[in-house]
Amino acid sequence: MSSAWSIYIVVFSLVNVAACLWLLWWTSRRRGADAQGSSSQTTGHDWDGIREFNTPLPKWWLNLFYLTIGFAFVYLALYPGLGSFAGTQGWSSVAQHDADAAAADASIRPLYEAFADKPFEALLHDPQAQRLGRSVFAHNCTTCHGSDAQGAKGFPNLADQDWLWGGTPEIVLTTILDGRQAVMPAMEAVIGAGSVPAVTVYVQSLSGMAADPQLAAKGEPHYKMICAACHGTDGKGNLALGAPNLTDDVWLYGADFDSIAQSIRSGRNGMMPAHRDIIGEDKARVVAAWVIAQSQRAAAEHGSK
């Protein structure tokens, strides 16, 4: 917050509280007797001989208002409320949140520490570890990957056998803890705008989709000269680079012509945020085990069909 905004907030807040104090004092004054000898003024309303008086508030009620204003001044001195002034107590919502989060983590840490030294294979078949992994996933991963872990356009499906960086426990754990940055460079300037359709059709042909053979033949040289560096000459990708396999039926951004052409033309940037400082290694282990279990279950179901 800039100093100008801070000064504005301080002045605005104090002037408003002081104005409330003055208004209470001014409206509570007795103004003497009226023409009929009453000690209270009337509002000017008269109905069937009944006059409406402007009687001051009872003292006990008025004093409650004064106490409220006094409380406001004390609160603003002790806690944040006046611009960038932090208050004499040094309290902040961030510090309070961190303290509460640390207390909550300390109370549940033993649940996860119990699985810290167990091998992944054991975690895959441990019902409690799976329940904990599902809980961690629900609270931290569903925003991108969905509650069923099947992802969405631009967010990988974790419940299949297709892995951009590899699906071994160690690699999945690294992905969760340290994140990933996947980049598909924009290639329009490299291969030429006129060649984008041909390369798109060739890429579609790699996965067995119906494609114009003549147009695909025109795109093949561009693919092998430029795209094969990451995706391989056979189009099966490269796990070390996070380059996807183009020969299967799994497409992160869509398999239609326009989606593939957009990827080639303008590139893609996919990021998996690092969660080491968010959930810690113990929670990461159980959620990695849960994710891998979903992938293995999907593979078993697919193989039984």
C-alpha positions as CSV (number, residue, x, y, z in Angstrom):
1,M,0.0,0.0,0.0
2,S,1.4,3.4,-1.0
3,S,1.9,6.1,1.7
4,A,-0.7,8.3,0.0
5,W,-3.4,5.6,0.2
6,S,-2.3,4.8,3.8
7,I,-2.7,8.5,4.8
8,Y,-6.1,8.7,3.1
9,I,-7.4,5.7,4.9
10,V,-6.1,6.9,8.3
11,V,-7.7,10.4,7.9
12,F,-10.9,9.0,6.4
13,S,-11.3,6.5,9.3
14,L,-10.5,8.9,12.1
15,V,-12.7,11.6,10.7
16,N,-15.7,9.2,10.4
17,V,-15.3,8.0,14.0
18,A,-14.9,11.6,15.3
19,A,-18.0,12.6,13.3
20,C,-20.0,9.9,14.9
21,L,-18.8,11.1,18.3
22,W,-19.8,14.7,17.5
23,L,-23.2,13.6,16.1
24,L,-24.0,11.8,19.3
25,W,-23.0,14.8,21.4
26,W,-24.9,17.3,19.3
27,T,-28.1,15.3,19.1
28,S,-28.2,14.5,22.8
29,R,-28.1,18.2,24.0
30,R,-31.2,19.5,25.7
31,R,-32.4,22.7,24.1
32,G,-34.7,24.1,26.9
33,A,-38.5,24.2,27.3
34,D,-40.8,24.8,24.4
35,A,-43.9,27.1,24.4
36,Q,-46.0,24.6,26.4
37,G,-43.3,24.3,29.1
38,S,-42.1,20.9,28.0
39,S,-38.5,20.1,28.4
40,S,-38.4,18.3,25.1
41,Q,-38.7,19.7,21.6
42,T,-41.3,18.4,19.3
43,T,-40.7,17.1,15.8
44,G,-43.5,19.3,14.4
45,H,-45.8,16.3,13.9
46,D,-49.3,16.7,15.4
47,W,-52.0,14.2,14.8
48,D,-55.4,14.4,16.6
49,G,-53.9,16.5,19.3
50,I,-51.0,14.1,19.8
51,R,-47.6,15.7,19.4
52,E,-44.4,13.7,18.6
53,F,-41.6,14.8,20.8
54,N,-37.9,14.7,20.0
55,T,-36.8,13.2,23.3
56,P,-33.1,12.5,23.9
57,L,-31.9,8.9,24.3
58,P,-31.8,7.5,27.8
59,K,-28.3,8.1,29.3
60,W,-27.5,4.3,29.6
61,W,-28.3,3.9,25.9
62,L,-26.3,6.9,24.9
63,N,-23.4,5.8,27.0
64,L,-23.3,2.4,25.1
65,F,-22.8,4.4,21.9
66,Y,-19.9,6.3,23.6
67,L,-18.4,3.0,24.7
68,T,-18.6,1.6,21.2
69,I,-16.7,4.6,19.8
70,G,-14.2,4.3,22.6
71,F,-13.8,0.6,21.7
72,A,-13.2,1.7,18.1
73,F,-10.3,3.9,19.1
74,V,-8.7,1.2,21.3
75,Y,-9.1,-1.4,18.5
76,L,-7.5,0.8,15.9
77,A,-4.6,1.4,18.2
78,L,-4.1,-2.4,18.9
79,Y,-4.8,-4.0,15.6
80,P,-4.5,-3.1,11.8
81,G,-7.1,-0.8,10.5
82,L,-5.4,2.5,9.9
83,G,-3.7,2.2,6.6
84,S,-0.3,0.6,6.8
85,F,-0.2,1.0,10.6
86,A,0.2,-2.6,11.9
87,G,-1.1,-1.9,15.4
88,T,0.7,-2.2,18.7
89,Q,-0.1,-5.9,19.0
90,G,1.6,-6.8,15.7
91,W,-1.3,-9.1,14.7
92,S,-2.0,-9.9,11.1
93,S,-4.4,-12.3,9.4
94,V,-1.5,-13.8,7.5
95,A,0.4,-14.7,10.7
96,Q,-2.9,-16.0,12.3
97,H,-3.5,-18.2,9.2
98,D,0.0,-19.5,9.3
99,A,-0.2,-20.3,13.0
100,D,-3.5,-22.1,12.6
101,A,-2.2,-24.0,9.5
102,A,0.9,-25.0,11.4
103,A,-1.2,-26.2,14.3
104,A,-3.4,-28.2,12.0
105,D,-0.4,-29.7,10.2
106,A,1.2,-30.7,13.5
107,S,-2.0,-32.5,14.6
108,I,-2.2,-34.6,11.4
109,R,1.5,-35.0,10.7
110,P,1.7,-38.4,12.5
111,L,-0.9,-39.8,10.1
112,Y,1.4,-39.2,7.1
113,E,4.7,-39.9,8.9
114,A,3.6,-43.4,9.4
115,F,3.9,-44.0,5.7
116,A,7.2,-42.1,5.2
117,D,9.4,-45.1,5.2
118,K,7.1,-47.6,3.5
119,P,7.9,-48.5,-0.2
120,F,5.5,-47.3,-2.9
121,E,4.4,-50.8,-3.6
122,A,3.1,-51.1,-0.1
123,L,1.4,-47.7,-0.3
124,L,-0.4,-48.8,-3.5
125,H,-2.2,-51.6,-1.6
126,D,-2.6,-49.9,1.8
127,P,-6.3,-48.8,2.3
128,Q,-5.4,-46.0,4.8
129,A,-2.6,-44.6,2.6
130,Q,-5.0,-44.6,-0.4
131,R,-7.6,-42.8,1.7
132,L,-5.1,-40.2,2.8
133,G,-3.8,-39.8,-0.8
134,R,-7.3,-39.3,-2.1
135,S,-7.9,-36.6,0.6
136,V,-4.7,-34.8,-0.3
137,F,-5.6,-35.0,-4.0
138,A,-9.1,-33.6,-3.4
139,H,-7.8,-30.6,-1.5
140,N,-4.9,-29.7,-3.8
141,C,-5.2,-31.2,-7.2
142,T,-8.8,-31.4,-8.3
143,T,-8.9,-27.8,-9.5
144,C,-6.8,-28.8,-12.5
145,H,-7.1,-32.6,-12.8
146,G,-10.7,-33.0,-11.8
147,S,-12.2,-34.9,-8.9
148,D,-11.8,-38.2,-10.9
149,A,-8.2,-37.4,-11.9
150,Q,-9.2,-37.6,-15.5
151,G,-8.1,-34.0,-16.3
152,A,-9.5,-31.7,-18.9
153,K,-8.3,-29.9,-22.0
154,G,-4.8,-28.7,-21.2
155,F,-4.6,-30.7,-17.9
156,P,-3.3,-34.3,-18.1
157,N,-5.5,-37.3,-17.4
158,L,-3.8,-39.0,-14.4
159,A,-6.0,-42.1,-14.6
160,D,-4.5,-43.6,-17.8
161,Q,-1.2,-45.0,-18.9
162,D,0.0,-41.9,-20.8
163,W,2.7,-40.0,-19.0
164,L,4.5,-36.9,-20.4
165,W,7.5,-37.2,-18.0
166,G,7.2,-40.9,-16.9
167,G,5.0,-42.8,-14.6
168,T,7.4,-44.4,-12.2
169,P,6.9,-43.6,-8.5
170,E,10.1,-41.6,-8.3
171,I,9.3,-39.5,-11.4
172,V,5.7,-38.9,-10.3
173,L,6.9,-37.8,-6.8
174,T,9.4,-35.4,-8.4
175,T,6.7,-34.0,-10.6
176,I,4.5,-33.3,-7.5
177,L,7.3,-31.9,-5.4
178,D,9.2,-29.8,-7.9
179,G,6.7,-29.2,-10.6
180,R,7.2,-29.3,-14.4
181,Q,7.4,-26.7,-17.1
182,A,6.4,-28.0,-20.6
183,V,6.9,-25.8,-23.6
184,M,5.9,-26.4,-27.1
185,P,7.6,-23.6,-29.1
186,A,5.6,-21.7,-31.7
187,M,6.7,-23.1,-35.1
188,E,4.9,-21.0,-37.6
189,A,7.9,-18.7,-38.2
190,V,10.2,-21.7,-38.5
191,I,8.2,-23.9,-40.9
192,G,6.2,-21.1,-42.6
193,A,2.6,-20.3,-42.3
194,G,1.8,-22.2,-45.5
195,S,3.3,-25.4,-44.2
196,V,1.3,-25.5,-41.0
197,P,-1.6,-27.4,-42.6
198,A,0.6,-30.0,-44.1
199,V,2.5,-30.6,-40.9
200,T,-0.8,-30.8,-39.0
201,V,-2.1,-33.5,-41.4
202,Y,1.1,-35.4,-41.1
203,V,0.9,-35.4,-37.3
204,Q,-2.7,-36.7,-37.5
205,S,-1.5,-39.5,-39.8
206,L,1.1,-40.6,-37.2
207,S,-1.8,-41.5,-34.8
208,G,-3.7,-43.3,-37.5
209,M,-6.3,-40.7,-38.1
210,A,-7.7,-40.3,-41.6
211,A,-5.5,-37.8,-43.5
212,D,-4.9,-36.6,-47.0
213,P,-1.8,-38.7,-48.0
214,Q,-0.5,-36.1,-50.5
215,L,-0.8,-33.2,-47.9
216,A,0.8,-35.5,-45.2
217,A,3.7,-36.2,-47.6
218,K,4.3,-32.5,-47.9
219,G,4.4,-32.1,-44.1
220,E,6.7,-35.0,-43.4
221,P,10.0,-33.3,-44.4
222,H,9.2,-30.4,-42.1
223,Y,8.3,-32.7,-39.3
224,K,11.5,-34.7,-39.6
225,M,13.7,-31.6,-39.9
226,I,12.1,-29.6,-37.0
227,C,9.7,-31.6,-34.9
228,A,11.6,-34.9,-34.7
229,A,14.2,-33.3,-32.4
230,C,11.6,-33.5,-29.5
231,H,9.0,-36.0,-30.6
232,G,11.3,-38.4,-32.4
233,T,11.3,-39.5,-36.0
234,D,8.7,-42.1,-35.2
235,G,6.6,-39.6,-33.3
236,K,6.7,-41.5,-30.0
237,G,7.9,-38.5,-27.9
238,N,10.6,-38.1,-25.3
239,L,9.9,-38.5,-21.6
240,A,13.1,-36.7,-20.7
241,L,11.7,-33.5,-22.4
242,G,8.0,-34.0,-21.6
243,A,7.4,-34.3,-25.4
244,P,4.2,-36.2,-25.9
245,N,3.7,-39.3,-28.0
246,L,2.0,-38.4,-31.2
247,T,1.2,-41.9,-32.3
248,D,-1.5,-42.8,-29.7
249,D,-5.0,-41.5,-29.2
250,V,-4.2,-39.2,-26.2
251,W,-4.2,-35.5,-27.0
252,L,-3.8,-32.9,-24.2
253,Y,-5.2,-30.0,-26.3
254,G,-7.4,-31.9,-28.7
255,A,-6.9,-34.1,-31.8
256,D,-9.0,-32.1,-34.2
257,F,-7.2,-30.3,-37.1
258,D,-7.7,-26.8,-35.6
259,S,-6.3,-27.7,-32.1
260,I,-3.2,-29.4,-33.6
261,A,-2.6,-26.6,-36.0
262,Q,-2.9,-24.1,-33.1
263,S,-0.3,-26.0,-31.2
264,I,2.1,-26.0,-34.1
265,R,1.4,-22.4,-35.1
266,S,1.4,-20.7,-31.7
267,G,2.9,-23.2,-29.3
268,R,1.7,-24.3,-25.9
269,N,2.9,-23.7,-22.3
270,G,1.9,-26.2,-19.7
271,M,3.0,-25.8,-16.1
272,M,2.6,-28.1,-13.1
273,P,3.3,-26.0,-10.0
274,A,5.7,-27.3,-7.4
275,H,4.0,-28.5,-4.3
276,R,7.0,-29.2,-2.0
277,D,6.3,-26.1,0.1
278,I,2.5,-26.6,0.0
279,I,2.0,-30.2,1.1
280,G,5.4,-31.5,2.0
281,E,7.1,-34.8,1.1
282,D,5.1,-37.1,3.3
283,K,1.8,-36.0,1.8
284,A,3.3,-36.0,-1.7
285,R,4.2,-39.7,-1.2
286,V,0.7,-40.8,-0.4
287,V,-0.9,-38.7,-3.2
288,A,1.6,-40.0,-5.7
289,A,0.7,-43.5,-4.6
290,W,-3.0,-42.7,-5.0
291,V,-2.4,-41.3,-8.5
292,I,-0.4,-44.3,-9.6
293,A,-3.0,-46.6,-8.2
294,Q,-5.6,-44.9,-10.4
295,S,-3.4,-45.4,-13.4
296,Q,-2.9,-49.0,-12.7
297,R,-6.6,-49.6,-12.1
298,A,-7.4,-48.0,-15.4
299,A,-4.8,-50.2,-17.1
300,A,-6.3,-53.3,-15.6
301,E,-9.8,-52.3,-16.6
302,H,-8.6,-51.5,-20.1
303,G,-6.8,-54.8,-20.4
304,S,-9.9,-56.8,-19.3
305,K,-12.1,-55.3,-22.0
